[in-house]
Amino acid sequence: MKEFLPSMIRTNRGHMVTIASVASFVAVGEMVDDCCSKASALAFHDGLRQELKYWYEAPNVLISIVHPLWVRAPMIKGFTSYQDEFRQLFSPKVVYEAVIERLVSRKRGQIVLPRRIRVAGSFRWFLLWMQEPVRSH
């Protein structure tokens, strides 16, 4: 961001993509450190969006954020033996194809993968007692 964003702001042109995770919407036990880093990526994205619009007046610098559920990576290798609708593993290719599609379309916004759970972002607004059954799944 420090390298490319100043030029994008000057020319009022460009597109930055943040890779977060569905974990940015909800913290669960035994994944607290990962959830915190993803939540900070989401907070960074939200703050950057406001700065570009109001402080830098650069509406044509587009920003997008991607929230994949699970991506097959060494970090989750021990977790890959069990899959269900909440633990569907994506190849990195699925994620980067979604990013390329967003860049080519020249649209800003949020991508949740799989798309069928795009309402996951609203989970942050649930009361804690409503969140608990999902956290314990």
C-alpha positions as CSV (number, residue, x, y, z in Angstrom):
1,M,0.0,0.0,0.0
2,K,2.8,2.4,0.9
3,E,4.4,1.8,-2.4
4,F,1.5,2.1,-4.8
5,L,-1.3,4.0,-3.1
6,P,0.3,7.5,-3.2
7,S,0.5,7.3,-7.0
8,M,-3.0,6.0,-7.3
9,I,-4.3,8.9,-5.2
10,R,-2.4,11.4,-7.3
11,T,-3.8,10.0,-10.5
12,N,-7.2,9.1,-9.0
13,R,-6.9,5.7,-10.6
14,G,-6.2,2.1,-9.6
15,H,-7.5,-0.8,-7.6
16,M,-6.3,-2.3,-4.3
17,V,-7.4,-5.7,-3.1
18,T,-7.3,-6.9,0.5
19,I,-7.4,-10.6,1.2
20,A,-9.1,-11.3,4.5
21,S,-11.3,-14.3,5.4
22,V,-14.7,-15.2,6.6
23,A,-12.8,-15.4,9.9
24,S,-12.8,-11.6,9.9
25,F,-16.5,-11.7,10.8
26,V,-16.4,-14.0,13.8
27,A,-13.7,-15.1,16.3
28,V,-13.8,-18.8,17.3
29,G,-11.8,-20.7,19.8
30,E,-8.4,-22.2,18.8
31,M,-8.3,-19.7,15.9
32,V,-8.2,-16.4,17.8
33,D,-4.9,-15.2,16.4
34,D,-6.0,-15.9,12.8
35,C,-9.4,-14.3,13.4
36,C,-7.8,-11.2,14.9
37,S,-5.4,-10.8,11.9
38,K,-8.3,-11.2,9.5
39,A,-10.5,-8.7,11.4
40,S,-7.7,-6.2,11.3
41,A,-7.5,-6.6,7.5
42,L,-11.2,-5.9,7.3
43,A,-10.8,-2.8,9.6
44,F,-7.9,-1.6,7.4
45,H,-10.1,-2.0,4.3
46,D,-13.0,-0.1,5.9
47,G,-10.7,2.7,7.1
48,L,-9.0,3.0,3.7
49,R,-12.3,3.2,1.9
50,Q,-13.2,6.2,4.1
51,E,-9.9,7.9,3.6
52,L,-10.0,7.6,-0.1
53,K,-13.5,9.0,-0.3
54,Y,-13.3,11.8,2.3
55,W,-9.7,12.7,2.9
56,Y,-8.1,12.1,-0.4
57,E,-11.1,12.7,-2.6
58,A,-10.0,9.9,-4.9
59,P,-13.3,8.1,-5.8
60,N,-11.7,6.4,-8.8
61,V,-9.2,4.5,-6.7
62,L,-11.2,1.3,-6.2
63,I,-10.7,-1.1,-3.3
64,S,-12.1,-4.6,-2.9
65,I,-11.8,-7.2,-0.1
66,V,-12.0,-11.0,-0.5
67,H,-13.3,-13.2,2.3
68,P,-12.7,-16.9,1.4
69,L,-14.0,-19.5,3.8
70,W,-11.0,-21.9,3.8
71,V,-8.1,-22.0,1.4
72,R,-5.9,-25.0,1.0
73,A,-2.6,-23.9,2.5
74,P,0.1,-25.3,4.8
75,M,-1.2,-23.4,7.7
76,I,-4.4,-25.5,7.8
77,K,-2.9,-28.8,6.7
78,G,-4.0,-30.7,9.9
79,F,-7.5,-29.4,9.4
80,T,-8.0,-30.6,5.9
81,S,-9.0,-34.2,6.7
82,Y,-12.5,-33.1,7.8
83,Q,-14.8,-31.2,5.5
84,D,-18.5,-30.2,5.6
85,E,-20.4,-27.1,4.5
86,F,-18.5,-24.9,6.9
87,R,-15.1,-26.4,6.1
88,Q,-15.2,-26.4,2.3
89,L,-11.6,-26.0,1.1
90,F,-10.8,-23.8,-1.9
91,S,-7.7,-24.0,-4.0
92,P,-5.7,-20.7,-4.1
93,K,-6.7,-20.7,-7.8
94,V,-10.4,-20.1,-6.9
95,V,-9.4,-17.1,-4.8
96,Y,-7.1,-15.5,-7.3
97,E,-9.7,-16.0,-10.1
98,A,-12.2,-14.1,-8.1
99,V,-9.7,-11.3,-7.6
100,I,-8.8,-11.2,-11.3
101,E,-12.6,-11.1,-12.2
102,R,-13.1,-8.2,-9.8
103,L,-10.1,-6.3,-11.3
104,V,-11.2,-6.9,-14.9
105,S,-14.8,-5.8,-14.1
106,R,-13.5,-2.5,-12.6
107,K,-15.9,-2.9,-9.7
108,R,-15.2,-2.3,-6.1
109,G,-16.7,-4.2,-3.2
110,Q,-16.7,-7.3,-1.1
111,I,-16.4,-10.9,-2.3
112,V,-17.3,-13.8,0.0
113,L,-16.4,-17.3,-1.1
114,P,-18.4,-19.4,-1.4
115,R,-20.9,-16.9,-2.7
116,R,-23.7,-18.8,-1.0
117,I,-22.6,-17.5,2.4
118,R,-22.2,-13.9,1.5
119,V,-24.5,-13.0,4.3
120,A,-21.7,-14.0,6.7
121,G,-20.7,-10.4,7.1
122,S,-24.0,-9.6,8.8
123,F,-22.9,-12.1,11.6
124,R,-21.0,-9.3,13.3
125,W,-24.4,-7.6,14.0
126,F,-25.9,-10.6,15.8
127,L,-26.2,-10.5,19.6
128,L,-23.6,-12.7,21.3
129,W,-26.2,-15.3,22.4
130,M,-27.2,-15.6,18.7
131,Q,-23.6,-16.0,17.6
132,E,-22.8,-18.8,20.1
133,P,-24.4,-21.7,18.3
134,V,-22.5,-20.8,15.1
135,R,-19.2,-20.5,17.0
136,S,-19.6,-23.9,18.6
137,H,-20.4,-25.7,15.4
